[in-house]
Amino acid sequence: MAKKTKASKNKKSVRREYTKDDVKELRAHSKAKTSVAKLSKLMKRSEGSLRQKARTLGIGLGHQR
């Protein structure tokens, strides 16, 4: 029996494209100043992904507001 390492417990991330609705929602939450942690759970995306998309859109998110 092999021991499971911490890395094997982590889920593999699946890339999902941002739809127009996702972008609209991201802009709305940026204006509402929703925290990135809360937004991450709402949109089911990583904080890094959300920050990166916000940066490419030129909108503030988190501490960049």
MOCORQUI-V914154 format. One line per field, one symbol per residue. ss: DSSP state (H for helix, E for strand, - for the rest). psi: psi as a letter, one per 40 degrees, with the letter a starting at -180 (. if undefined). A space follows every 50 residues. Layout:
ss = ???
psi = ???
//
This chain:
ss = -----HHHH----------HHHHHHHHHHHHH---HHHHHHHH---HHHH HHHHHHH----HHH-
psi = hiihiddediihihhhihiddddddddddddefhidddddddefiidddd ddddddefiihbee.
//
